[in-house]
Amino acid sequence: MLLVIVPSFEILPRAARDADRYAQQQRQEELDDLDSGYGPGSAEEAGQEMQEYVDDALQLLDVAPSAVRTSTWSTSGTTAAGNTCRAFHERVRLGDVVDRSSTAETLRTAWTAEGDHTGFDERNGHLDLSVYSADATISWLRADNVLLVESDCIPSGAP
């Protein structure tokens, strides 16, 4: 007995349409979350919200903002859902203004006590404080003696 299976030419195009519809739904849901006020509305807003944490870190370390070199920039990308996005970055070079071992202890103590809307992590000479409301992290990189602020890639619209 020979069994012959004839493929339906309707199945493949329908599957592709369903996948496209699902991808579009995911992109729209991501933008709806942004419009509803969930998280920062832009990479710049994330950077502004993180400025409080940079200022606090400098104050804890007894460093005047004028004593450090700061650079900011943004990068562009695409979210997993396919929306264009931008991320905020800020690098604060502490240089020789602070002692690395006392900086580590001071920031570790302050950041571990920060609160419910943050998360602290320590690994490989990095201290990280994630600020959930800003979708961003401030890190102290021991090897470079810098504070580094990086936001997630915040959706900025459809592709």
Secondary structure, DSSP 8 states (H G I E B T S, - for coil): --------TTHHHHHHHHHHHHHHHHHHHHHHHHHTT-S-SSHHHHHHHHHHHHHHHHHHTT--GGGSEEEEEEEEEE-TTS-EEEEEEEEEE-GGGS-HHHHHHHHHHHHHTS-TTEEEEEETTEEEEEEGGGTEEEEEETTTTEEEEEE--EEEE--
